[in-house]
Amino acid sequence: MIVYPAIDLLGGRCVRLRQGDYAQATVYSDDPVAVARGFRDAGAAWIHVVDLDAARSGVPVHHALVARIRAETGLRVQTGGGVRGMDVLEAHLAAGVERVVLGTAAVKDRAFTEEALRRHGDRIAIGIDARGGEVSVDGWTAGGGVRAADFARTMEALGARTVVFTDIARDGTLAGPALDATAELVRGTGLAVIASGGIGSQADIEAVRGIGAAGVIVGKALYEGKVDLAACWRNG
């Protein structure tokens, strides 16, 4: 299982939101590249980067900063937020990003999503961000009108191989991951499922590993000192 330390970008700074609420943003650093270097130095191979400004507006904001993180750290980058057209997606890939996450676009623009999966296969992940079991869109500000498990199966049928599943109610709370909902996706599909939201301890990471997830995203727990990133590799 891959552990993905997370950097969420808002106004050029490294922040964490609570339950996806932009009004509850905690700033952890004005230098996201330095934060990424710290993760690399702790042994990370991958990093998960979200452009929160673009997620809400649909207009790319931090493309250059994401490219800098990739170029200056050597980390493999998985990134999402506001990727709603092939031009933005392919600009990320051209900058060296390994995997691009489609969230709102996967719900609202099926033709683009199909084409992205056809062209780029494993370099695309589908972001399934759920509130009360319903997929959310537009930076988690609106409901998408589809249940998470049903949407996962639809995306698998289109050719998706990887999904990032976030329980919004747990995100940024340190209250523990949504193990049952994540396990439902692991058991009910052939997708590689990356769990996100609520990680608050090393034990939470091991619990996600135990349900067969392909990866886990860790954000606030790292910034608050609840998880020792280097220990993730020592513990296998």
mmCIF file of the C-alpha atoms, coordinates in Angstrom:
data_MODEL
# 
_entry.id   MODEL 
# 
loop_
_atom_site.group_PDB 
_atom_site.id 
_atom_site.type_symbol 
_atom_site.label_atom_id 
_atom_site.label_alt_id 
_atom_site.label_comp_id 
_atom_site.label_asym_id 
_atom_site.label_entity_id 
_atom_site.label_seq_id 
_atom_site.pdbx_PDB_ins_code 
_atom_site.Cartn_x 
_atom_site.Cartn_y 
_atom_site.Cartn_z 
_atom_site.occupancy 
_atom_site.B_iso_or_equiv 
_atom_site.pdbx_formal_charge 
_atom_site.auth_seq_id 
_atom_site.auth_comp_id 
_atom_site.auth_asym_id 
_atom_site.auth_atom_id 
_atom_site.pdbx_PDB_model_num 
ATOM 1   C CA . MET A 1 1   ? 0.000   0.000  0.000   1.00 0.00 ? 1   MET A CA 1 
ATOM 2   C CA . ILE A 1 2   ? 1.307   3.428  -0.982  1.00 0.00 ? 2   ILE A CA 1 
ATOM 3   C CA . VAL A 1 3   ? 1.174   6.251  1.570   1.00 0.00 ? 3   VAL A CA 1 
ATOM 4   C CA . TYR A 1 4   ? 0.554   9.604  -0.118  1.00 0.00 ? 4   TYR A CA 1 
ATOM 5   C CA . PRO A 1 5   ? 1.399   12.678 1.983   1.00 0.00 ? 5   PRO A CA 1 
ATOM 6   C CA . ALA A 1 6   ? -0.945  15.471 0.941   1.00 0.00 ? 6   ALA A CA 1 
ATOM 7   C CA . ILE A 1 7   ? -0.486  19.112 0.042   1.00 0.00 ? 7   ILE A CA 1 
ATOM 8   C CA . ASP A 1 8   ? -3.610  21.202 -0.530  1.00 0.00 ? 8   ASP A CA 1 
ATOM 9   C CA . LEU A 1 9   ? -2.940  24.505 -2.271  1.00 0.00 ? 9   LEU A CA 1 
ATOM 10  C CA . LEU A 1 10  ? -5.029  27.601 -1.592  1.00 0.00 ? 10  LEU A CA 1 
ATOM 11  C CA . GLY A 1 11  ? -3.762  31.042 -2.523  1.00 0.00 ? 11  GLY A CA 1 
ATOM 12  C CA . GLY A 1 12  ? -0.262  29.631 -3.045  1.00 0.00 ? 12  GLY A CA 1 
ATOM 13  C CA . ARG A 1 13  ? -0.063  28.293 0.495   1.00 0.00 ? 13  ARG A CA 1 
ATOM 14  C CA . CYS A 1 14  ? -0.181  24.836 2.003   1.00 0.00 ? 14  CYS A CA 1 
ATOM 15  C CA . VAL A 1 15  ? -3.475  24.485 3.903   1.00 0.00 ? 15  VAL A CA 1 
ATOM 16  C CA . ARG A 1 16  ? -5.920  21.934 5.254   1.00 0.00 ? 16  ARG A CA 1 
ATOM 17  C CA . LEU A 1 17  ? -9.677  22.335 5.216   1.00 0.00 ? 17  LEU A CA 1 
ATOM 18  C CA . ARG A 1 18  ? -12.060 20.806 7.723   1.00 0.00 ? 18  ARG A CA 1 
ATOM 19  C CA . GLN A 1 19  ? -14.798 18.732 6.065   1.00 0.00 ? 19  GLN A CA 1 
ATOM 20  C CA . GLY A 1 20  ? -14.161 20.519 2.771   1.00 0.00 ? 20  GLY A CA 1 
ATOM 21  C CA . ASP A 1 21  ? -15.169 23.912 4.204   1.00 0.00 ? 21  ASP A CA 1 
ATOM 22  C CA . TYR A 1 22  ? -13.158 26.738 2.646   1.00 0.00 ? 22  TYR A CA 1 
ATOM 23  C CA . ALA A 1 23  ? -14.087 28.926 5.621   1.00 0.00 ? 23  ALA A CA 1 
ATOM 24  C CA . GLN A 1 24  ? -12.260 26.472 7.896   1.00 0.00 ? 24  GLN A CA 1 
ATOM 25  C CA . ALA A 1 25  ? -8.806  26.568 6.327   1.00 0.00 ? 25  ALA A CA 1 
ATOM 26  C CA . THR A 1 26  ? -5.685  26.189 8.466   1.00 0.00 ? 26  THR A CA 1 
ATOM 27  C CA . VAL A 1 27  ? -2.472  27.472 6.886   1.00 0.00 ? 27  VAL A CA 1 
ATOM 28  C CA . TYR A 1 28  ? 0.540   25.264 7.578   1.00 0.00 ? 28  TYR A CA 1 
ATOM 29  C CA . SER A 1 29  ? 3.148   26.780 5.278   1.00 0.00 ? 29  SER A CA 1 
ATOM 30  C CA . ASP A 1 30  ? 3.740   29.570 2.790   1.00 0.00 ? 30  ASP A CA 1 
ATOM 31  C CA . ASP A 1 31  ? 6.241   27.335 0.967   1.00 0.00 ? 31  ASP A CA 1 
ATOM 32  C CA . PRO A 1 32  ? 4.591   24.171 -0.402  1.00 0.00 ? 32  PRO A CA 1 
ATOM 33  C CA . VAL A 1 33  ? 7.771   23.153 -2.232  1.00 0.00 ? 33  VAL A CA 1 
ATOM 34  C CA . ALA A 1 34  ? 9.674   23.068 1.056   1.00 0.00 ? 34  ALA A CA 1 
ATOM 35  C CA . VAL A 1 35  ? 6.891   20.978 2.595   1.00 0.00 ? 35  VAL A CA 1 
ATOM 36  C CA . ALA A 1 36  ? 7.161   18.539 -0.300  1.00 0.00 ? 36  ALA A CA 1 
ATOM 37  C CA . ARG A 1 37  ? 10.932  18.316 0.161   1.00 0.00 ? 37  ARG A CA 1 
ATOM 38  C CA . GLY A 1 38  ? 10.345  17.412 3.795   1.00 0.00 ? 38  GLY A CA 1 
ATOM 39  C CA . PHE A 1 39  ? 8.053   14.570 2.763   1.00 0.00 ? 39  PHE A CA 1 
ATOM 40  C CA . ARG A 1 40  ? 10.653  13.342 0.289   1.00 0.00 ? 40  ARG A CA 1 
ATOM 41  C CA . ASP A 1 41  ? 13.367  13.480 2.926   1.00 0.00 ? 41  ASP A CA 1 
ATOM 42  C CA . ALA A 1 42  ? 11.144  11.387 5.223   1.00 0.00 ? 42  ALA A CA 1 
ATOM 43  C CA . GLY A 1 43  ? 11.106  8.675  2.565   1.00 0.00 ? 43  GLY A CA 1 
ATOM 44  C CA . ALA A 1 44  ? 7.999   9.384  0.510   1.00 0.00 ? 44  ALA A CA 1 
ATOM 45  C CA . ALA A 1 45  ? 8.026   8.398  -3.152  1.00 0.00 ? 45  ALA A CA 1 
ATOM 46  C CA . TRP A 1 46  ? 4.622   9.857  -4.044  1.00 0.00 ? 46  TRP A CA 1 
ATOM 47  C CA . ILE A 1 47  ? 2.760   13.020 -3.090  1.00 0.00 ? 47  ILE A CA 1 
ATOM 48  C CA . HIS A 1 48  ? -0.899  13.975 -3.503  1.00 0.00 ? 48  HIS A CA 1 
ATOM 49  C CA . VAL A 1 49  ? -1.417  17.639 -4.464  1.00 0.00 ? 49  VAL A CA 1 
ATOM 50  C CA . VAL A 1 50  ? -4.804  19.355 -4.755  1.00 0.00 ? 50  VAL A CA 1 
ATOM 51  C CA . ASP A 1 51  ? -5.454  22.793 -6.270  1.00 0.00 ? 51  ASP A CA 1 
ATOM 52  C CA . LEU A 1 52  ? -8.289  23.924 -4.011  1.00 0.00 ? 52  LEU A CA 1 
ATOM 53  C CA . ASP A 1 53  ? -8.762  27.214 -5.844  1.00 0.00 ? 53  ASP A CA 1 
ATOM 54  C CA . ALA A 1 54  ? -9.283  25.384 -9.130  1.00 0.00 ? 54  ALA A CA 1 
ATOM 55  C CA . ALA A 1 55  ? -11.476 22.712 -7.540  1.00 0.00 ? 55  ALA A CA 1 
ATOM 56  C CA . ARG A 1 56  ? -13.965 25.376 -6.555  1.00 0.00 ? 56  ARG A CA 1 
ATOM 57  C CA . SER A 1 57  ? -13.794 27.566 -9.661  1.00 0.00 ? 57  SER A CA 1 
ATOM 58  C CA . GLY A 1 58  ? -12.822 25.167 -12.434 1.00 0.00 ? 58  GLY A CA 1 
ATOM 59  C CA . VAL A 1 59  ? -10.063 27.599 -13.455 1.00 0.00 ? 59  VAL A CA 1 
ATOM 60  C CA . PRO A 1 60  ? -6.465  26.304 -13.111 1.00 0.00 ? 60  PRO A CA 1 
ATOM 61  C CA . VAL A 1 61  ? -4.479  28.332 -10.601 1.00 0.00 ? 61  VAL A CA 1 
ATOM 62  C CA . HIS A 1 62  ? -1.505  26.330 -9.345  1.00 0.00 ? 62  HIS A CA 1 
ATOM 63  C CA . HIS A 1 63  ? -0.303  24.461 -12.428 1.00 0.00 ? 63  HIS A CA 1 
ATOM 64  C CA . ALA A 1 64  ? 3.146   26.075 -12.272 1.00 0.00 ? 64  ALA A CA 1 
ATOM 65  C CA . LEU A 1 65  ? 3.487   25.352 -8.550  1.00 0.00 ? 65  LEU A CA 1 
ATOM 66  C CA . VAL A 1 66  ? 2.560   21.697 -9.032  1.00 0.00 ? 66  VAL A CA 1 
ATOM 67  C CA . ALA A 1 67  ? 5.162   21.481 -11.805 1.00 0.00 ? 67  ALA A CA 1 
ATOM 68  C CA . ARG A 1 68  ? 7.754   23.017 -9.461  1.00 0.00 ? 68  ARG A CA 1 
ATOM 69  C CA . ILE A 1 69  ? 7.016   20.454 -6.774  1.00 0.00 ? 69  ILE A CA 1 
ATOM 70  C CA . ARG A 1 70  ? 7.561   17.689 -9.318  1.00 0.00 ? 70  ARG A CA 1 
ATOM 71  C CA . ALA A 1 71  ? 10.731  19.207 -10.771 1.00 0.00 ? 71  ALA A CA 1 
ATOM 72  C CA . GLU A 1 72  ? 12.390  20.296 -7.536  1.00 0.00 ? 72  GLU A CA 1 
ATOM 73  C CA . THR A 1 73  ? 11.666  17.253 -5.383  1.00 0.00 ? 73  THR A CA 1 
ATOM 74  C CA . GLY A 1 74  ? 11.677  14.311 -7.788  1.00 0.00 ? 74  GLY A CA 1 
ATOM 75  C CA . LEU A 1 75  ? 8.541   12.977 -6.085  1.00 0.00 ? 75  LEU A CA 1 
ATOM 76  C CA . ARG A 1 76  ? 5.946   11.197 -8.164  1.00 0.00 ? 76  ARG A CA 1 
ATOM 77  C CA . VAL A 1 77  ? 2.946   13.524 -8.191  1.00 0.00 ? 77  VAL A CA 1 
ATOM 78  C CA . GLN A 1 78  ? -0.732  12.658 -8.152  1.00 0.00 ? 78  GLN A CA 1 
ATOM 79  C CA . THR A 1 79  ? -2.721  15.852 -8.590  1.00 0.00 ? 79  THR A CA 1 
ATOM 80  C CA . GLY A 1 80  ? -6.277  17.053 -8.990  1.00 0.00 ? 80  GLY A CA 1 
ATOM 81  C CA . GLY A 1 81  ? -8.541  20.036 -8.565  1.00 0.00 ? 81  GLY A CA 1 
ATOM 82  C CA . GLY A 1 82  ? -10.327 21.779 -11.409 1.00 0.00 ? 82  GLY A CA 1 
ATOM 83  C CA . VAL A 1 83  ? -9.148  19.447 -14.175 1.00 0.00 ? 83  VAL A CA 1 
ATOM 84  C CA . ARG A 1 84  ? -12.131 19.780 -16.493 1.00 0.00 ? 84  ARG A CA 1 
ATOM 85  C CA . GLY A 1 85  ? -10.618 19.712 -19.961 1.00 0.00 ? 85  GLY A CA 1 
ATOM 86  C CA . MET A 1 86  ? -8.008  17.846 -21.977 1.00 0.00 ? 86  MET A CA 1 
ATOM 87  C CA . ASP A 1 87  ? -5.782  20.925 -22.240 1.00 0.00 ? 87  ASP A CA 1 
ATOM 88  C CA . VAL A 1 88  ? -5.320  21.176 -18.479 1.00 0.00 ? 88  VAL A CA 1 
ATOM 89  C CA . LEU A 1 89  ? -4.953  17.423 -18.047 1.00 0.00 ? 89  LEU A CA 1 
ATOM 90  C CA . GLU A 1 90  ? -2.295  17.111 -20.717 1.00 0.00 ? 90  GLU A CA 1 
ATOM 91  C CA . ALA A 1 91  ? -0.442  20.182 -19.449 1.00 0.00 ? 91  ALA A CA 1 
ATOM 92  C CA . HIS A 1 92  ? -0.075  18.413 -16.094 1.00 0.00 ? 92  HIS A CA 1 
ATOM 93  C CA . LEU A 1 93  ? 1.153   15.237 -17.768 1.00 0.00 ? 93  LEU A CA 1 
ATOM 94  C CA . ALA A 1 94  ? 3.591   17.192 -19.921 1.00 0.00 ? 94  ALA A CA 1 
ATOM 95  C CA . ALA A 1 95  ? 4.998   18.775 -16.750 1.00 0.00 ? 95  ALA A CA 1 
ATOM 96  C CA . GLY A 1 96  ? 5.856   15.318 -15.437 1.00 0.00 ? 96  GLY A CA 1 
ATOM 97  C CA . VAL A 1 97  ? 2.857   14.631 -13.219 1.00 0.00 ? 97  VAL A CA 1 
ATOM 98  C CA . GLU A 1 98  ? 2.386   10.871 -12.974 1.00 0.00 ? 98  GLU A CA 1 
ATOM 99  C CA . ARG A 1 99  ? -1.350  10.746 -12.294 1.00 0.00 ? 99  ARG A CA 1 
ATOM 100 C CA . VAL A 1 100 ? -4.182  13.243 -12.686 1.00 0.00 ? 100 VAL A CA 1 
ATOM 101 C CA . VAL A 1 101 ? -7.373  12.960 -10.648 1.00 0.00 ? 101 VAL A CA 1 
ATOM 102 C CA . LEU A 1 102 ? -10.706 13.767 -12.295 1.00 0.00 ? 102 LEU A CA 1 
ATOM 103 C CA . GLY A 1 103 ? -13.474 14.630 -9.859  1.00 0.00 ? 103 GLY A CA 1 
ATOM 104 C CA . THR A 1 104 ? -16.186 17.057 -10.933 1.00 0.00 ? 104 THR A CA 1 
ATOM 105 C CA . ALA A 1 105 ? -15.422 16.393 -14.604 1.00 0.00 ? 105 ALA A CA 1 
ATOM 106 C CA . ALA A 1 106 ? -15.964 12.661 -14.134 1.00 0.00 ? 106 ALA A CA 1 
ATOM 107 C CA . VAL A 1 107 ? -19.490 13.364 -12.884 1.00 0.00 ? 107 VAL A CA 1 
ATOM 108 C CA . LYS A 1 108 ? -20.454 16.159 -15.262 1.00 0.00 ? 108 LYS A CA 1 
ATOM 109 C CA . ASP A 1 109 ? -18.557 15.436 -18.485 1.00 0.00 ? 109 ASP A CA 1 
ATOM 110 C CA . ARG A 1 110 ? -18.726 11.767 -19.405 1.00 0.00 ? 110 ARG A CA 1 
ATOM 111 C CA . ALA A 1 111 ? -17.320 12.276 -22.918 1.00 0.00 ? 111 ALA A CA 1 
ATOM 112 C CA . PHE A 1 112 ? -14.173 13.984 -21.612 1.00 0.00 ? 112 PHE A CA 1 
ATOM 113 C CA . THR A 1 113 ? -13.736 11.354 -18.933 1.00 0.00 ? 113 THR A CA 1 
ATOM 114 C CA . GLU A 1 114 ? -14.022 8.503  -21.439 1.00 0.00 ? 114 GLU A CA 1 
ATOM 115 C CA . GLU A 1 115 ? -11.502 10.171 -23.738 1.00 0.00 ? 115 GLU A CA 1 
ATOM 116 C CA . ALA A 1 116 ? -9.086  10.817 -20.872 1.00 0.00 ? 116 ALA A CA 1 
ATOM 117 C CA . LEU A 1 117 ? -9.258  7.179  -19.795 1.00 0.00 ? 117 LEU A CA 1 
ATOM 118 C CA . ARG A 1 118 ? -8.854  5.974  -23.369 1.00 0.00 ? 118 ARG A CA 1 
ATOM 119 C CA . ARG A 1 119 ? -5.801  8.148  -24.011 1.00 0.00 ? 119 ARG A CA 1 
ATOM 120 C CA . HIS A 1 120 ? -4.024  7.928  -20.696 1.00 0.00 ? 120 HIS A CA 1 
ATOM 121 C CA . GLY A 1 121 ? -5.190  4.805  -18.848 1.00 0.00 ? 121 GLY A CA 1 
ATOM 122 C CA . ASP A 1 122 ? -3.245  4.332  -15.617 1.00 0.00 ? 122 ASP A CA 1 
ATOM 123 C CA . ARG A 1 123 ? -2.297  8.011  -15.499 1.00 0.00 ? 123 ARG A CA 1 
ATOM 124 C CA . ILE A 1 124 ? -5.908  8.907  -14.681 1.00 0.00 ? 124 ILE A CA 1 
ATOM 125 C CA . ALA A 1 125 ? -7.612  8.404  -11.324 1.00 0.00 ? 125 ALA A CA 1 
ATOM 126 C CA . ILE A 1 126 ? -11.247 9.141  -10.594 1.00 0.00 ? 126 ILE A CA 1 
ATOM 127 C CA . GLY A 1 127 ? -11.901 11.192 -7.486  1.00 0.00 ? 127 GLY A CA 1 
ATOM 128 C CA . ILE A 1 128 ? -14.978 10.004 -5.598  1.00 0.00 ? 128 ILE A CA 1 
ATOM 129 C CA . ASP A 1 129 ? -15.666 12.576 -2.887  1.00 0.00 ? 129 ASP A CA 1 
ATOM 130 C CA . ALA A 1 130 ? -18.746 11.577 -0.909  1.00 0.00 ? 130 ALA A CA 1 
ATOM 131 C CA . ARG A 1 131 ? -20.931 13.305 1.653   1.00 0.00 ? 131 ARG A CA 1 
ATOM 132 C CA . GLY A 1 132 ? -23.528 11.010 3.208   1.00 0.00 ? 132 GLY A CA 1 
ATOM 133 C CA . GLY A 1 133 ? -22.816 8.496  0.457   1.00 0.00 ? 133 GLY A CA 1 
ATOM 134 C CA . GLU A 1 134 ? -23.528 10.967 -2.375  1.00 0.00 ? 134 GLU A CA 1 
ATOM 135 C CA . VAL A 1 135 ? -20.733 12.108 -4.683  1.00 0.00 ? 135 VAL A CA 1 
ATOM 136 C CA . SER A 1 136 ? -19.984 15.842 -4.343  1.00 0.00 ? 136 SER A CA 1 
ATOM 137 C CA . VAL A 1 137 ? -18.733 18.219 -7.051  1.00 0.00 ? 137 VAL A CA 1 
ATOM 138 C CA . ASP A 1 138 ? -17.377 21.750 -7.535  1.00 0.00 ? 138 ASP A CA 1 
ATOM 139 C CA . GLY A 1 139 ? -14.869 21.661 -4.703  1.00 0.00 ? 139 GLY A CA 1 
ATOM 140 C CA . TRP A 1 140 ? -17.308 19.710 -2.515  1.00 0.00 ? 140 TRP A CA 1 
ATOM 141 C CA . THR A 1 141 ? -19.791 22.583 -2.606  1.00 0.00 ? 141 THR A CA 1 
ATOM 142 C CA . ALA A 1 142 ? -22.646 20.727 -4.354  1.00 0.00 ? 142 ALA A CA 1 
ATOM 143 C CA . GLY A 1 143 ? -24.147 17.268 -4.637  1.00 0.00 ? 143 GLY A CA 1 
ATOM 144 C CA . GLY A 1 144 ? -23.560 15.278 -7.796  1.00 0.00 ? 144 GLY A CA 1 
ATOM 145 C CA . GLY A 1 145 ? -26.776 13.264 -7.670  1.00 0.00 ? 145 GLY A CA 1 
ATOM 146 C CA . VAL A 1 146 ? -25.139 9.827  -7.707  1.00 0.00 ? 146 VAL A CA 1 
ATOM 147 C CA . ARG A 1 147 ? -24.184 7.338  -4.999  1.00 0.00 ? 147 ARG A CA 1 
ATOM 148 C CA . ALA A 1 148 ? -20.480 6.679  -4.503  1.00 0.00 ? 148 ALA A CA 1 
ATOM 149 C CA . ALA A 1 149 ? -20.608 2.895  -4.977  1.00 0.00 ? 149 ALA A CA 1 
ATOM 150 C CA . ASP A 1 150 ? -22.734 3.162  -8.118  1.00 0.00 ? 150 ASP A CA 1 
ATOM 151 C CA . PHE A 1 151 ? -20.450 5.832  -9.544  1.00 0.00 ? 151 PHE A CA 1 
ATOM 152 C CA . ALA A 1 152 ? -17.372 3.691  -8.885  1.00 0.00 ? 152 ALA A CA 1 
ATOM 153 C CA . ARG A 1 153 ? -18.868 0.818  -10.856 1.00 0.00 ? 153 ARG A CA 1 
ATOM 154 C CA . THR A 1 154 ? -19.786 3.153  -13.700 1.00 0.00 ? 154 THR A CA 1 
ATOM 155 C CA . MET A 1 155 ? -16.254 4.506  -13.871 1.00 0.00 ? 155 MET A CA 1 
ATOM 156 C CA . GLU A 1 156 ? -14.811 0.997  -13.792 1.00 0.00 ? 156 GLU A CA 1 
ATOM 157 C CA . ALA A 1 157 ? -17.002 0.087  -16.758 1.00 0.00 ? 157 ALA A CA 1 
ATOM 158 C CA . LEU A 1 158 ? -15.571 3.080  -18.634 1.00 0.00 ? 158 LEU A CA 1 
ATOM 159 C CA . GLY A 1 159 ? -12.042 1.798  -18.074 1.00 0.00 ? 159 GLY A CA 1 
ATOM 160 C CA . ALA A 1 160 ? -10.956 3.466  -14.845 1.00 0.00 ? 160 ALA A CA 1 
ATOM 161 C CA . ARG A 1 161 ? -8.405  1.496  -12.847 1.00 0.00 ? 161 ARG A CA 1 
ATOM 162 C CA . THR A 1 162 ? -7.803  3.760  -9.848  1.00 0.00 ? 162 THR A CA 1 
ATOM 163 C CA . VAL A 1 163 ? -10.131 5.793  -7.626  1.00 0.00 ? 163 VAL A CA 1 
ATOM 164 C CA . VAL A 1 164 ? -9.432  8.180  -4.773  1.00 0.00 ? 164 VAL A CA 1 
ATOM 165 C CA . PHE A 1 165 ? -12.272 7.833  -2.266  1.00 0.00 ? 165 PHE A CA 1 
ATOM 166 C CA . THR A 1 166 ? -12.803 10.624 0.267   1.00 0.00 ? 166 THR A CA 1 
ATOM 167 C CA . ASP A 1 167 ? -15.408 10.724 3.000   1.00 0.00 ? 167 ASP A CA 1 
ATOM 168 C CA . ILE A 1 168 ? -15.884 14.490 3.238   1.00 0.00 ? 168 ILE A CA 1 
ATOM 169 C CA . ALA A 1 169 ? -17.411 14.393 6.726   1.00 0.00 ? 169 ALA A CA 1 
ATOM 170 C CA . ARG A 1 170 ? -14.176 12.878 8.048   1.00 0.00 ? 170 ARG A CA 1 
ATOM 171 C CA . ASP A 1 171 ? -11.713 14.935 6.026   1.00 0.00 ? 171 ASP A CA 1 
ATOM 172 C CA . GLY A 1 172 ? -9.504  17.107 8.203   1.00 0.00 ? 172 GLY A CA 1 
ATOM 173 C CA . THR A 1 173 ? -11.035 15.801 11.439  1.00 0.00 ? 173 THR A CA 1 
ATOM 174 C CA . LEU A 1 174 ? -8.436  13.167 12.498  1.00 0.00 ? 174 LEU A CA 1 
ATOM 175 C CA . ALA A 1 175 ? -11.476 11.074 13.516  1.00 0.00 ? 175 ALA A CA 1 
ATOM 176 C CA . GLY A 1 176 ? -10.514 7.938  11.601  1.00 0.00 ? 176 GLY A CA 1 
ATOM 177 C CA . PRO A 1 177 ? -11.168 6.767  8.036   1.00 0.00 ? 177 PRO A CA 1 
ATOM 178 C CA . ALA A 1 178 ? -14.465 5.557  6.581   1.00 0.00 ? 178 ALA A CA 1 
ATOM 179 C CA . LEU A 1 179 ? -13.413 1.920  6.637   1.00 0.00 ? 179 LEU A CA 1 
ATOM 180 C CA . ASP A 1 180 ? -16.800 0.372  5.798   1.00 0.00 ? 180 ASP A CA 1 
ATOM 181 C CA . ALA A 1 181 ? -17.435 2.607  2.789   1.00 0.00 ? 181 ALA A CA 1 
ATOM 182 C CA . THR A 1 182 ? -13.871 2.169  1.553   1.00 0.00 ? 182 THR A CA 1 
ATOM 183 C CA . ALA A 1 183 ? -14.052 -1.601 1.995   1.00 0.00 ? 183 ALA A CA 1 
ATOM 184 C CA . GLU A 1 184 ? -17.296 -1.640 -0.004  1.00 0.00 ? 184 GLU A CA 1 
ATOM 185 C CA . LEU A 1 185 ? -15.432 -0.171 -2.977  1.00 0.00 ? 185 LEU A CA 1 
ATOM 186 C CA . VAL A 1 186 ? -12.485 -2.532 -2.528  1.00 0.00 ? 186 VAL A CA 1 
ATOM 187 C CA . ARG A 1 187 ? -14.737 -5.609 -2.362  1.00 0.00 ? 187 ARG A CA 1 
ATOM 188 C CA . GLY A 1 188 ? -17.353 -4.490 -4.864  1.00 0.00 ? 188 GLY A CA 1 
ATOM 189 C CA . THR A 1 189 ? -15.069 -3.463 -7.708  1.00 0.00 ? 189 THR A CA 1 
ATOM 190 C CA . GLY A 1 190 ? -11.784 -4.418 -9.301  1.00 0.00 ? 190 GLY A CA 1 
ATOM 191 C CA . LEU A 1 191 ? -10.476 -0.885 -8.813  1.00 0.00 ? 191 LEU A CA 1 
ATOM 192 C CA . ALA A 1 192 ? -7.330  0.145  -6.989  1.00 0.00 ? 192 ALA A CA 1 
ATOM 193 C CA . VAL A 1 193 ? -8.850  2.205  -4.162  1.00 0.00 ? 193 VAL A CA 1 
ATOM 194 C CA . ILE A 1 194 ? -6.892  5.015  -2.505  1.00 0.00 ? 194 ILE A CA 1 
ATOM 195 C CA . ALA A 1 195 ? -8.500  6.011  0.796   1.00 0.00 ? 195 ALA A CA 1 
ATOM 196 C CA . SER A 1 196 ? -8.633  9.622  1.947   1.00 0.00 ? 196 SER A CA 1 
ATOM 197 C CA . GLY A 1 197 ? -10.168 11.517 4.839   1.00 0.00 ? 197 GLY A CA 1 
ATOM 198 C CA . GLY A 1 198 ? -9.979  11.177 8.607   1.00 0.00 ? 198 GLY A CA 1 
ATOM 199 C CA . ILE A 1 199 ? -6.555  9.604  9.067   1.00 0.00 ? 199 ILE A CA 1 
ATOM 200 C CA . GLY A 1 200 ? -5.481  10.542 12.585  1.00 0.00 ? 200 GLY A CA 1 
ATOM 201 C CA . SER A 1 201 ? -2.921  7.953  13.642  1.00 0.00 ? 201 SER A CA 1 
ATOM 202 C CA . GLN A 1 202 ? -0.548  5.227  12.562  1.00 0.00 ? 202 GLN A CA 1 
ATOM 203 C CA . ALA A 1 203 ? -3.234  2.718  13.581  1.00 0.00 ? 203 ALA A CA 1 
ATOM 204 C CA . ASP A 1 204 ? -5.644  4.300  11.091  1.00 0.00 ? 204 ASP A CA 1 
ATOM 205 C CA . ILE A 1 205 ? -3.131  3.740  8.312   1.00 0.00 ? 205 ILE A CA 1 
ATOM 206 C CA . GLU A 1 206 ? -2.753  0.091  9.292   1.00 0.00 ? 206 GLU A CA 1 
ATOM 207 C CA . ALA A 1 207 ? -6.542  -0.289 9.369   1.00 0.00 ? 207 ALA A CA 1 
ATOM 208 C CA . VAL A 1 208 ? -6.755  0.972  5.790   1.00 0.00 ? 208 VAL A CA 1 
ATOM 209 C CA . ARG A 1 209 ? -4.001  -1.427 4.807   1.00 0.00 ? 209 ARG A CA 1 
ATOM 210 C CA . GLY A 1 210 ? -5.981  -4.234 6.411   1.00 0.00 ? 210 GLY A CA 1 
ATOM 211 C CA . ILE A 1 211 ? -9.039  -3.756 4.177   1.00 0.00 ? 211 ILE A CA 1 
ATOM 212 C CA . GLY A 1 212 ? -6.955  -4.115 1.033   1.00 0.00 ? 212 GLY A CA 1 
ATOM 213 C CA . ALA A 1 213 ? -6.741  -0.503 -0.140  1.00 0.00 ? 213 ALA A CA 1 
ATOM 214 C CA . ALA A 1 214 ? -4.075  0.267  -2.717  1.00 0.00 ? 214 ALA A CA 1 
ATOM 215 C CA . GLY A 1 215 ? -3.138  3.527  -1.028  1.00 0.00 ? 215 GLY A CA 1 
ATOM 216 C CA . VAL A 1 216 ? -3.947  6.043  1.679   1.00 0.00 ? 216 VAL A CA 1 
ATOM 217 C CA . ILE A 1 217 ? -3.687  9.833  1.663   1.00 0.00 ? 217 ILE A CA 1 
ATOM 218 C CA . VAL A 1 218 ? -2.468  11.457 4.860   1.00 0.00 ? 218 VAL A CA 1 
ATOM 219 C CA . GLY A 1 219 ? -2.745  15.189 5.396   1.00 0.00 ? 219 GLY A CA 1 
ATOM 220 C CA . LYS A 1 220 ? -3.594  16.910 8.663   1.00 0.00 ? 220 LYS A CA 1 
ATOM 221 C CA . ALA A 1 221 ? -2.212  14.021 10.750  1.00 0.00 ? 221 ALA A CA 1 
ATOM 222 C CA . LEU A 1 222 ? 1.241   14.742 9.328   1.00 0.00 ? 222 LEU A CA 1 
ATOM 223 C CA . TYR A 1 223 ? 1.019   18.480 9.920   1.00 0.00 ? 223 TYR A CA 1 
ATOM 224 C CA . GLU A 1 224 ? -0.239  17.981 13.467  1.00 0.00 ? 224 GLU A CA 1 
ATOM 225 C CA . GLY A 1 225 ? 2.425   15.387 14.314  1.00 0.00 ? 225 GLY A CA 1 
ATOM 226 C CA . LYS A 1 226 ? -0.064  12.534 14.744  1.00 0.00 ? 226 LYS A CA 1 
ATOM 227 C CA . VAL A 1 227 ? 1.681   10.370 12.134  1.00 0.00 ? 227 VAL A CA 1 
ATOM 228 C CA . ASP A 1 228 ? 5.414   9.855  11.675  1.00 0.00 ? 228 ASP A CA 1 
ATOM 229 C CA . LEU A 1 229 ? 5.853   9.570  7.917   1.00 0.00 ? 229 LEU A CA 1 
ATOM 230 C CA . ALA A 1 230 ? 9.212   7.826  8.192   1.00 0.00 ? 230 ALA A CA 1 
ATOM 231 C CA . ALA A 1 231 ? 7.592   5.176  10.406  1.00 0.00 ? 231 ALA A CA 1 
ATOM 232 C CA . CYS A 1 232 ? 5.230   4.263  7.561   1.00 0.00 ? 232 CYS A CA 1 
ATOM 233 C CA . TRP A 1 233 ? 8.167   2.747  5.663   1.00 0.00 ? 233 TRP A CA 1 
ATOM 234 C CA . ARG A 1 234 ? 9.675   1.103  8.747   1.00 0.00 ? 234 ARG A CA 1 
ATOM 235 C CA . ASN A 1 235 ? 6.343   -0.601 9.382   1.00 0.00 ? 235 ASN A CA 1 
ATOM 236 C CA . GLY A 1 236 ? 6.170   -1.895 5.792   1.00 0.00 ? 236 GLY A CA 1 
# 
